Structures are given as structure tokens and as C-alpha cells.
Amino acid sequence: MPDAERDADALATTLRDARGRRDDATAAVEEHGESTLATVRDAVQRADRLLERYVDSATGTGDFQAYVEFQGEFAAVAEDLDEDVPGRDAFERANDAVDGRRLSESDFDRAREALSPARDLADRLAEREAAEAAVHDAERDVTRRLDALDDRIAALERLVELGEADLTAPTEELREPIAAYNDAVRDAFDDFRREASARELLAFVADAAGTPFVDYAAPPPELRSFLDSSPADGAALPDLLEYADYSASKLDHYVEDPGTFTARVRPHRTYLERLSAEPLTVDWPPPPSAETLRFQREELVSVVAKFAPEGTVARARRLREAADHPDYERLRRAAEAEAELSDAEVERVASGEAAAELAEARERRELLTDTLEDADS
């Protein structure tokens, strides 16, 4: 199930259970101490290896030498343990099981069974490790669910906020001057791009790129340097891009040094193709603050005047009508709602469904946050 849909109660329960299991496993290890249990574990592993190695050769009418070696080595497992080591009696019982004149596989089975109490002690270390891993996994799942809930809550908060906007507000009072300016500046830039030299166009872009509200990327310095010194500097950008497709022999008719032209222009073809009027336009919906639109309008008037006809500059000046509108904030929120909300989302807000979902998501986040903090305490 996706993280955003997993049940918070189940995740919280899993984390609490995992923490309880780890506490129990830790206490079980601490009862005898980690180093003591490690000694028992090593002895169990040593005994198991011997039982596995000699089960064929030391049983029945097998190799007498193997039988002698096995009994000596197996007896040493218990003898090497201190008297107070927990589980030592299990090794002694296991040794008794295989201490006979003749051994069978059933004797080896009885020895393995006799080792069970010692094996249980040794397994406490593995159980603690597994329990710690379970806590780690449970905390990871809770954290992922919290991340998903944060995203869900942010989306619902945004939905509720927009849904409360006045959807009957006359947003065209902001849209019309902005749309008129955007259309005009796009047309003017298309003419400028088509008619001005590429050198002149890039000089404009370089200047505009230093303006906070005009988001042009500065032209590559090596490209501008080449155009400033090339006989092709009078070519418009569409011609320059067309030259970039020419073969060396054909390009030789248009530029003085085809190799240098290719090396300087072709690597930046994507940049040149993407140059447009978009950084000079005003977004819709417009900026959250009317003051921001005022600053943007002032910069656009100055920048656009460098290439556009007076009619376009006048459209830029008229952006002040939008920025100075007395209901700017209300109209902008309504414009956001129009742009972002579907009819179904508007209905979810109006019915209270979105608010209920938001409250539920916040409750789930609180539950998981509290559970995670309890686990860390």
C-alpha cells in the first residue's frame, strides 16, 4: 500500500510492538551479559561443527581414529567453559549422549537436542539484533508516512485556502491588462528576434539578465565574443541558426572561418533556439504581492523600451492598473483558485469534505509524531 494511504494506527502499533520486543531482547541479553552469551554462542557453534563433521565417520563401524578424535574434541567443548557459564550443563549432557563405546546417528541427535538450552541462550544475541532491525524498519515506515502526511496536509491546506476564495470575483480586471501586455511583448520580441542582428539580440539579453524580475540566462561569453568579432555579426538569429545546419563547404559562402563558426555556435544552439519573450512576460496568476508587480512593471517598462515599439511599452505601463487595483489580493486569490481547482475540488471544499480530510490527516500526523517521539525517549 502506498505510504500516503497506510493506516497510521497500524504503523504506530507496529512501532510500539517492535520497541517492546527490543526492550525484552535487550533485557534477556543483559541478564547474563553480552560477552558471556558470545562465549556460549561460540561453544554451540563449535559443538555443532563437530557433530556435523563426525556424524558419518565416528558412528557405527566407521573410522576408529575419527571416533577417538571426535570424543576428545567434543568433551573439550564443555571442559573449556568455566563452571559458572550459563548453559554449561547442556554441554555436559550432550557429551554424555556421545560418550559411548559405539555411537549411532541417534546419539548425535540426542546430543543436538541436549544443546537446545545453550542454543536458546546463544540465540538471545541474534534476537536482540533482529529486534533492533525491526525497530529501525518500523521507525523508517513511520517517518515515510509522516513525510507523505506532510505532503498531504500541505495539499489539503492549499485546497481549503483556495476553495475559500471568492470565485465570483471579476478576475478579468487583473487578467486583461496582463494578457494585453503579454501578447504585445511576445509579438514585439518575435519581430526583434527576426530582424535584429544576433549580436544585438544577445547584447540585449545580456543586459536584461542582470534585472531581478527578468529571468534570462546570460549569453555564453565565448558566443558573444565570437559574434562581436565575426563578419557574420550582422546576421539575424534565425539566419545564424540556419547557418549552423550547413555543411562546411556551404557555410564557407556565408562566414569567413567555417570551423570557428561551427565550434562557437553549434554548442550553444539549444540556448539560442530557446530565446523567447517569456522572461519578459507577467505570470498568470500574477505575483502574490501587488508591490512585487509594481517593481516588475517598472523594470519591464525600462527593459522593453530597448527594443519594442511605443505601443508595447504603453502596455507595460498599463500594468500599473493591475498592481494598483484596490482588490488586488482578493482578485489574485480568485485567479489562483480558477487556475488550480477543478469543479470537483471546489465541491469538496464547499461540502466540508476537504476540511474533514485535513483534520483527519493532522490527527494521524500527531499520532505518529507522538509515537515516534515516545520511541526516541
Backbone torsions as a table, in degrees:
resi	resn	phi	psi	omega
1	MET	NA	136.3	179.6
2	PRO	-57.1	150.1	-177.6
3	ASP	-56.4	-36.7	-175.9
4	ALA	-68.1	-15.1	-176.1
5	GLU	-113.3	-3.0	-177.4
6	ARG	-69.4	147.5	-175.7
7	ASP	-73.5	122.4	-177.3
8	ALA	-65.1	-38.6	179.5
9	ASP	-60.6	-43.0	-179.5
10	ALA	-65.7	-40.4	179.4
11	LEU	-65.5	-42.2	179.2
12	ALA	-63.6	-42.5	178.5
13	THR	-63.1	-43.2	179.0
14	THR	-60.1	-41.7	-179.7
15	LEU	-67.4	-43.1	178.7
16	ARG	-63.4	-42.2	179.1
17	ASP	-64.0	-40.6	179.9
18	ALA	-65.4	-39.5	178.1
19	ARG	-65.8	-40.0	176.7
20	GLY	-63.6	-41.8	178.1
21	ARG	-61.9	-41.4	-179.9
22	ARG	-66.0	-39.0	178.4
23	ASP	-61.9	-44.2	179.3
24	ASP	-63.6	-43.2	-178.8
25	ALA	-66.2	-37.6	178.6
26	THR	-66.4	-42.6	178.7
27	ALA	-63.6	-38.0	179.7
28	ALA	-64.4	-37.0	177.8
29	VAL	-70.6	-42.8	-177.1
30	GLU	-67.1	-20.2	179.3
31	GLU	-57.5	-40.1	-179.4
32	HIS	-114.4	-16.1	-178.9
33	GLY	96.9	141.6	-176.2
34	GLU	-62.8	-42.6	-176.7
35	SER	-66.4	-37.6	178.2
36	THR	-65.1	-44.1	179.4
37	LEU	-66.8	-32.2	176.4
38	ALA	-65.5	-36.3	176.3
39	THR	-64.0	-44.3	177.7
40	VAL	-62.2	-44.1	-179.8
41	ARG	-60.0	-44.0	179.5
42	ASP	-62.4	-39.3	179.7
43	ALA	-67.2	-39.8	178.0
44	VAL	-63.4	-44.4	179.6
45	GLN	-63.4	-38.4	178.0
46	ARG	-64.6	-43.8	180.0
47	ALA	-65.9	-43.0	179.5
48	ASP	-62.3	-39.2	178.2
49	ARG	-62.8	-41.4	179.3
50	LEU	-65.3	-42.9	178.9
51	LEU	-62.8	-37.8	179.7
52	GLU	-71.2	-40.5	-174.2
53	ARG	-70.9	-37.6	-171.2
54	TYR	-103.8	3.4	-175.2
55	VAL	-60.9	-28.2	179.1
56	ASP	-92.3	-45.2	-172.2
57	SER	-78.9	-24.3	-174.8
58	ALA	-102.9	5.2	-179.6
59	THR	-108.6	161.7	176.9
60	GLY	60.3	-134.3	179.1
61	THR	-98.4	35.0	-176.7
62	GLY	-72.6	-158.0	-175.3
63	ASP	-72.3	119.1	-178.7
64	PHE	-64.4	-36.9	179.7
65	GLN	-63.2	-39.9	177.9
66	ALA	-65.0	-38.6	178.6
67	TYR	-59.9	-45.6	-179.1
68	VAL	-65.3	-45.2	-179.7
69	GLU	-60.7	-45.5	-177.8
70	PHE	-60.4	-49.2	-177.6
71	GLN	-61.7	-37.6	179.9
72	GLY	-68.7	-45.2	-178.1
73	GLU	-69.6	-37.5	-178.0
74	PHE	-70.5	-39.3	177.5
75	ALA	-63.0	-32.9	-178.6
76	ALA	-66.6	-26.2	-179.8
77	VAL	-58.6	-49.4	179.0
78	ALA	-70.8	-39.3	-177.6
79	GLU	-64.5	-30.3	-179.1
80	ASP	-77.2	-9.9	179.9
81	LEU	-90.4	141.2	175.4
82	ASP	-65.0	156.3	-176.3
83	GLU	-61.7	-32.0	-174.4
84	ASP	-91.8	5.2	178.7
85	VAL	-69.8	126.7	179.9
86	PRO	-62.2	141.2	179.8
87	GLY	85.4	1.5	-179.0
88	ARG	-63.3	-34.8	-179.9
89	ASP	-65.1	-25.5	177.1
90	ALA	-66.8	-38.2	178.2
91	PHE	-68.2	-36.1	178.8
92	GLU	-66.0	-41.6	178.1
93	ARG	-66.1	-37.1	178.0
94	ALA	-65.3	-38.4	178.8
95	ASN	-67.4	-37.6	176.9
96	ASP	-61.7	-34.7	-177.7
97	ALA	-64.9	-28.9	-177.4
98	VAL	-112.0	15.8	179.5
99	ASP	-98.2	76.4	-178.8
100	GLY	-140.5	166.7	-179.8
101	ARG	-68.6	-28.9	179.8
102	ARG	-141.6	135.5	-174.9
103	LEU	-113.7	149.1	175.4
104	SER	-126.1	172.1	179.4
105	GLU	-62.9	-31.4	178.5
106	SER	-65.2	-31.6	176.0
107	ASP	-63.5	-42.1	178.4
108	PHE	-64.8	-37.9	177.9
109	ASP	-63.8	-41.6	178.7
110	ARG	-64.8	-34.2	177.8
111	ALA	-66.3	-42.6	178.4
112	ARG	-63.0	-41.5	179.0
113	GLU	-64.7	-37.4	178.7
114	ALA	-64.7	-27.4	-179.2
115	LEU	-79.0	-6.3	-174.4
116	SER	-53.8	-46.3	179.3
117	PRO	-59.9	-40.3	178.1
118	ALA	-67.8	-37.8	178.9
119	ARG	-64.4	-37.4	177.8
120	ASP	-63.1	-40.4	176.6
121	LEU	-62.5	-45.0	-179.6
122	ALA	-63.8	-34.4	-178.3
123	ASP	-68.2	-13.5	178.6
124	ARG	-62.0	-32.7	178.2
125	LEU	-67.7	-43.7	178.7
126	ALA	-66.0	-37.6	179.4
127	GLU	-65.3	-40.6	177.8
128	ARG	-62.5	-41.8	178.9
129	GLU	-63.2	-43.4	179.0
130	ALA	-65.2	-38.1	179.8
131	ALA	-66.9	-39.8	177.1
132	GLU	-64.4	-38.0	177.3
133	ALA	-65.5	-37.4	179.2
134	ALA	-65.2	-39.1	176.8
135	VAL	-64.0	-44.6	178.9
136	HIS	-58.0	-46.0	-179.4
137	ASP	-64.8	-41.0	-179.3
138	ALA	-66.7	-41.7	177.2
139	GLU	-64.9	-37.6	177.5
140	ARG	-62.5	-43.9	-179.5
141	ASP	-64.6	-40.1	178.1
142	VAL	-64.8	-42.6	179.7
143	THR	-62.7	-42.2	177.5
144	ARG	-62.7	-40.7	179.5
145	ARG	-65.2	-38.5	177.6
146	LEU	-64.0	-41.3	177.5
147	ASP	-60.8	-44.4	179.2
148	ALA	-64.9	-38.9	178.4
149	LEU	-66.5	-38.6	177.4
150	ASP	-59.7	-43.2	177.7
151	ASP	-64.0	-43.0	-179.6
152	ARG	-63.6	-43.4	-179.9
153	ILE	-64.2	-42.9	179.1
154	ALA	-61.1	-41.5	179.5
155	ALA	-65.9	-41.4	-179.7
156	LEU	-69.2	-38.8	176.9
157	GLU	-61.1	-42.2	177.9
158	ARG	-63.9	-42.4	179.6
159	LEU	-61.1	-47.6	-179.1
160	VAL	-63.7	-41.7	179.8
161	GLU	-61.1	-48.9	-179.0
162	LEU	-67.9	-36.1	-178.9
163	GLY	-65.2	-20.9	178.6
164	GLU	-87.0	-0.7	178.8
165	ALA	-69.0	158.0	178.2
166	ASP	-81.5	96.8	-175.5
167	LEU	-74.3	-4.1	175.6
168	THR	-96.4	-0.1	-177.4
169	ALA	-64.2	144.9	-177.9
170	PRO	-78.6	75.4	-176.4
171	THR	-63.2	-18.4	179.2
172	GLU	-63.1	-20.3	179.1
173	GLU	-67.6	-25.1	171.7
174	LEU	-93.1	-39.0	-172.9
175	ARG	-65.6	-41.1	-172.0
176	GLU	-62.2	-49.4	178.2
177	PRO	-65.9	-32.8	179.6
178	ILE	-70.9	-45.7	179.8
179	ALA	-64.2	-39.6	179.5
180	ALA	-63.3	-42.5	177.6
181	TYR	-65.2	-46.7	-177.8
182	ASN	-58.4	-44.4	178.9
183	ASP	-62.1	-43.3	-177.7
184	ALA	-65.8	-42.2	-176.4
185	VAL	-72.7	-31.3	176.0
186	ARG	-65.1	-44.1	179.2
187	ASP	-63.9	-42.5	-178.3
188	ALA	-66.2	-39.5	-179.8
189	PHE	-68.9	-37.9	177.3
190	ASP	-59.1	-41.8	177.4
191	ASP	-64.7	-44.4	-179.7
192	PHE	-61.4	-43.6	179.8
193	ARG	-64.0	-35.7	-176.8
194	ARG	-81.4	-31.6	-170.5
195	GLU	-104.5	-32.2	-178.0
196	ALA	-77.4	159.1	174.2
197	SER	-68.6	152.8	177.9
198	ALA	-60.4	-35.0	178.9
199	ARG	-62.6	-44.2	179.5
200	GLU	-66.5	-40.6	179.8
201	LEU	-62.4	-44.9	-178.7
202	LEU	-69.6	-30.1	175.5
203	ALA	-64.4	-40.9	176.9
204	PHE	-63.3	-47.1	-178.7
205	VAL	-61.0	-40.0	179.6
206	ALA	-60.7	-42.5	178.3
207	ASP	-67.7	-43.1	-177.4
208	ALA	-67.1	-29.9	-178.3
209	ALA	-62.9	-21.4	178.3
210	GLY	-85.8	4.1	-178.5
211	THR	-95.3	126.6	-173.3
212	PRO	-55.1	-36.8	-174.7
213	PHE	-98.4	9.7	176.9
214	VAL	-119.9	110.8	-167.4
215	ASP	-93.8	54.8	172.7
216	TYR	-85.7	144.2	168.9
217	ALA	-84.1	133.9	-178.0
218	ALA	-60.7	140.2	179.0
219	PRO	-61.9	147.7	176.1
220	PRO	-59.0	129.1	-176.8
221	PRO	-56.8	-39.5	-177.3
222	GLU	-67.2	-28.5	177.8
223	LEU	-71.5	-45.8	178.0
224	ARG	-62.8	-41.2	179.7
225	SER	-61.4	-41.5	179.6
226	PHE	-64.7	-46.0	-178.5
227	LEU	-65.6	-33.4	178.8
228	ASP	-66.3	-27.8	-175.2
229	SER	-108.9	0.0	-173.9
230	SER	-97.5	145.1	173.7
231	PRO	-62.1	-15.8	178.9
232	ALA	-86.1	9.8	-174.4
233	ASP	-68.9	-13.2	178.0
234	GLY	-87.3	-6.1	-178.3
235	ALA	-73.9	140.1	174.8
236	ALA	-73.0	163.2	-176.2
237	LEU	-60.0	-44.1	178.0
238	PRO	-58.3	-37.7	177.9
239	ASP	-67.6	-40.8	-179.5
240	LEU	-61.0	-42.3	179.0
241	LEU	-67.4	-33.8	177.3
242	GLU	-67.5	-41.8	177.9
243	TYR	-58.0	-34.8	-176.5
244	ALA	-63.1	-18.1	178.8
245	ASP	-90.8	-11.4	-174.8
246	TYR	-73.1	152.5	171.3
247	SER	-71.9	164.9	-178.7
248	ALA	-59.0	-40.5	-178.3
249	SER	-66.9	-40.2	178.9
250	LYS	-73.0	-38.3	-179.4
251	LEU	-63.6	-26.2	-178.7
252	ASP	-61.2	-21.7	179.6
253	HIS	-81.3	-12.6	-173.4
254	TYR	-116.1	-26.9	-179.5
255	VAL	-130.4	155.7	-175.3
256	GLU	-72.4	-39.6	-176.4
257	ASP	-128.2	89.7	-177.0
258	PRO	-56.7	-38.1	-178.7
259	GLY	-63.4	-46.0	179.2
260	THR	-66.5	-40.3	178.0
261	PHE	-58.3	-48.1	-179.4
262	THR	-61.3	-42.9	-177.7
263	ALA	-67.7	-31.0	-175.8
264	ARG	-92.0	-31.2	-172.7
265	VAL	-97.0	-47.1	-174.4
266	ARG	-57.7	-40.4	179.8
267	PRO	-61.5	-19.8	-176.7
268	HIS	-110.3	18.9	-177.1
269	ARG	-60.3	-43.9	-178.9
270	THR	-61.0	-42.0	178.2
271	TYR	-59.5	-46.2	-178.0
272	LEU	-66.1	-40.9	-178.9
273	GLU	-64.9	-28.8	-175.4
274	ARG	-88.4	-4.0	179.0
275	LEU	-65.5	122.6	-177.4
276	SER	-148.5	-176.6	-180.0
277	ALA	-85.0	-3.1	-172.6
278	GLU	-55.9	-41.1	177.8
279	PRO	-63.5	-14.2	-179.6
280	LEU	-95.5	-3.3	-178.5
281	THR	-91.1	166.3	176.8
282	VAL	-105.2	129.1	-178.6
283	ASP	-63.8	153.2	170.2
284	TRP	-125.1	124.7	-1.8
285	PRO	-62.4	155.6	-176.9
286	PRO	-72.9	178.7	-178.1
287	PRO	-57.3	151.4	-179.3
288	PRO	-59.0	-32.9	-176.1
289	SER	-106.3	132.5	174.6
290	ALA	-62.0	-33.3	178.9
291	GLU	-63.1	-37.7	177.3
292	THR	-62.3	-42.8	178.6
293	LEU	-64.4	-34.2	177.4
294	ARG	-63.4	-46.5	178.6
295	PHE	-63.1	-42.8	179.9
296	GLN	-61.9	-42.8	179.8
297	ARG	-60.7	-43.1	179.7
298	GLU	-61.7	-42.4	180.0
299	GLU	-68.8	-39.6	-179.5
300	LEU	-65.0	-41.0	176.9
301	VAL	-56.6	-45.5	-179.0
302	SER	-66.9	-44.0	-175.8
303	VAL	-72.7	-45.6	-176.1
304	VAL	-65.4	-31.5	-179.9
305	ALA	-62.2	-16.7	-177.9
306	LYS	-75.6	-16.5	-178.7
307	PHE	-141.0	-19.5	-170.7
308	ALA	-96.3	156.9	176.8
309	PRO	-69.1	165.6	-175.1
310	GLU	-60.1	-32.8	179.7
311	GLY	-61.2	-39.3	178.9
312	THR	-69.7	-39.3	178.3
313	VAL	-63.7	-36.9	177.9
314	ALA	-64.3	-38.2	176.2
315	ARG	-62.3	-37.4	177.3
316	ALA	-64.5	-40.0	178.6
317	ARG	-63.9	-35.0	-178.7
318	ARG	-68.7	-10.3	174.9
319	LEU	-60.2	-18.9	178.4
320	ARG	-64.5	-27.9	177.7
321	GLU	-59.4	-40.0	178.3
322	ALA	-72.1	-45.5	-176.4
323	ALA	-64.1	-32.5	-177.0
324	ASP	-94.8	6.5	-179.7
325	HIS	-61.4	131.5	-177.4
326	PRO	-63.5	-24.7	179.7
327	ASP	-107.6	33.0	-173.9
328	TYR	-55.0	-49.4	-175.3
329	GLU	-62.9	-43.9	-179.8
330	ARG	-64.9	-42.2	-179.1
331	LEU	-68.6	-36.6	-179.8
332	ARG	-67.7	-41.7	178.0
333	ARG	-61.9	-39.4	177.4
334	ALA	-64.7	-38.4	178.3
335	ALA	-64.9	-39.8	176.4
336	GLU	-61.0	-44.7	-179.2
337	ALA	-63.1	-42.4	178.3
338	GLU	-61.0	-40.1	-175.7
339	ALA	-75.7	-31.8	-169.8
340	GLU	-104.7	-26.9	-171.3
341	LEU	-99.4	138.4	172.0
342	SER	-86.0	169.2	177.6
343	ASP	-61.6	-36.4	-179.6
344	ALA	-66.0	-38.4	179.6
345	GLU	-68.8	-38.7	176.1
346	VAL	-59.6	-41.2	179.2
347	GLU	-66.6	-38.8	178.5
348	ARG	-61.1	-38.0	178.0
349	VAL	-71.3	-45.5	-177.0
350	ALA	-62.0	-35.1	-178.3
351	SER	-81.0	-10.9	-176.7
352	GLY	88.2	-1.6	-178.5
353	GLU	-62.9	-42.3	-178.5
354	ALA	-65.0	-41.2	178.8
355	ALA	-64.2	-38.6	178.4
356	ALA	-66.2	-41.2	177.3
357	GLU	-63.0	-38.5	179.1
358	LEU	-64.8	-44.9	179.0
359	ALA	-61.8	-41.5	179.7
360	GLU	-65.0	-42.7	179.7
361	ALA	-63.9	-38.4	178.8
362	ARG	-66.9	-38.6	177.4
363	GLU	-62.5	-42.0	179.1
364	ARG	-64.0	-41.3	178.5
365	ARG	-63.7	-41.1	179.2
366	GLU	-62.9	-43.1	178.8
367	LEU	-59.4	-49.0	-176.8
368	LEU	-69.5	-37.5	178.3
369	THR	-63.0	-45.8	179.0
370	ASP	-62.5	-41.6	-179.2
371	THR	-65.6	-41.2	179.9
372	LEU	-66.3	-40.3	178.7
373	GLU	-67.2	-37.2	176.0
374	ASP	-62.2	-38.5	-179.9
375	ALA	-67.6	-29.0	-178.5
376	ASP	-87.4	-12.1	-175.5
377	SER	-79.2	NA	NA
